[in-house]
Amino acid sequence: MKIKKAVDLANQEIKDNISDMEQQIEELTITNSVANHIQIGSPALPSEEKLEELLRLVRSMNKKEDSPGSMDRDEMPQDKAVYLFTVRLEIEKAINQLYGPLGKDEDRRRMGLLYMTRALARHQILDGMTAGLITEVVGIANRGIHGEIVSDEYINFVQQVYPEIRNKLKTLTQTSFRDAWS
């Protein structure tokens, strides 16, 4: 009986790993030109049009949830890099807390924030919209933290979207989901 459980657990882990690898392969951006160029890792930041589209989606979600008419806007300290670091850290802490029951502690130390976000979306703990917003915000934050110039449009996007992300993550960490995995 113990062997059967161990085999079933191993099979599930293999299926999860295969699914993760398939998703990572799909995310590779491969372009052909005179010389082959493969981009692995940080994709380009979203265009201004994409930012506006995401903001419209978040606003429409707020209206559907009978939220107040205007979106909350996060306050920002003088230093943009400090603000972006704080946003990324808070998101990472919440994602780690949510991901905890899905993986072993030693796994979490090796896994990146975006990997855990995709895993949570795959297990339908995070909805696709929130996972997508987290991916965009973390991409912007990573660039700002590491000294790249991030325009005010991107900072404004983070300020407008982060309160929604923070509220969803806070709700998820406080719901019975955590109890179900304990």
N, C-alpha and C positions, 0 to 999 in steps of 0.2 A: 504494500500500500504506500509506504514511504517512497519507494523507488518510482512508482507511478506518478506521485505528486511532484517529485523532483524532475521527472521527464517532462511532465506537463508544464512546469514552471520554466524549464530550459527551452521548450518549444515556443512558449509565449515570448520569452526574451529574444529568441532568434527572430520571430516574426516582427517584433517591435524594432529590432536592429535593422532588419531588411527594409521595413517601412521607412525608417529614418534615413537609411542610405539612399533609397529611391527619391525621397524628398530632397536630400542634399544634391543629388545628381540633377534633379529638375531645376534647382536653383543656380546651377552653374551657368554663367553667361558665356557662351562661346561665340566669338565673332571671327569671321575670316576676312582677311584683307591681303595685302601683299605678303605680309608675314602673319602667321597664325598668332592670335592673341586670346588667351584664356584669362578671364577674371574670376578669381576665387576669393571669397571673403566679402569685404565691405562693398556692397553695390553702391551705385551712384545715389545721391540724395534725391528725393522726389522733386519733380518740377513744381513751379509755383501753381500751375494748373492742377496738379495732383494734390497739392496741399489744400487748395480751395475746395476740391471735390471731397476730400476727407473731412474738412471742416463742415461742409454741407451735410454729409452723412451723420456726423456727430450731432449737429444741431437738430436734424430730423429725428434722431433717436431720442434726444432730450424732449422734443415735443411729444413723441409717442408715449413717453414715460410720465407725461404730465409734470414735467419739471418747470421751474420758473422760466420765463421767457428768454432771459439772457443767460448765456453760458458763464460759469465762473471763470475767472482769469487768475492764474497763479501769480503771486507776487515774485519779483525777481530782485536779488541783491545787486549791488553795483557790478560785481564781476560776473560776466556771463558764464565763464568756465566753472565757477563755483556753483552757480545755479544749475547748470547742466549736469555737473557731477552729483549734486544732491538729488536731482530727478532720477538719474540713472541708478544711484545707490538705493533709493527708496523702491524703485521698480524691482531691482535685483533682490532685495530682501524679501519682498512680497512673493516674487516668483519662486525663490528658494523655499519659502515656507509652504507654498502650494505644491511644489514639486516633491517635497520631502517624502510623502507616503508612496510616491511612484518609484523612487530609486533609493539606492543605498547611499549612506553618507559619503563613502569614498567615491561613488559615482558623481555626486553633485559637485565635488571639488574639481573634477576634471571636465565637467560639462559647462558649456557656455550658456549665457543668459538666453540667447536666441534659440539654442537647441532645446532648452527646458521650456521656453515659450511655445515652440512648435509641438513638443510632446504634450503639453497641457491642452493645446488646441486639438490635437489628434485624439486625446482621451475625452474631448468635449467638456473639459473643465473650464476652459476659456473659449469664448465665441470667436469666430474668425475675424470679426471687425476689431475686437479688442487686441487680439494677437497681432493683427496688421498694424494697428496704431502703435503698439509697443515696439514693433520692429522699426517703424519709421522714427519714433522718438529716440530710441536707443542709438540708431544710426546717426542722427543729428547730434545727440549728446556725445557720442564717442569722438566725433570729429572736433567738437568744441573743446572737449576735455584735453585732447592731444594737441591743441594749439592751432588747428586749422581755422581759417576765418569762416565763421558761420554768419550769414546775413541776418538782418533783423526779421525778415519774413519767416525764416526758420525758427528763430527765437520766439516770435509771436505765435507761431503754430504750436510750439511746445507749451507755451503759457496757456493757450486755449484748450489744448487737448489733454494735458497732464491731469487736471482736476478730474476729468471723466475717468481716465485710467486709474487714478488713485482711488476713486470711489468704488469702481468695480472690483479692484483687487482687495480693497478693505472689506467689501461685502462678502467676497468669496472666502477670505480667510476667517471671517467670523460666522459663516453659515455652518450648517450641519455637515457640509462636505468634509470638513476637517475631522469631525467626530466619526464619520463613516469609515475613514481610513485609519483611525487610531486603534 
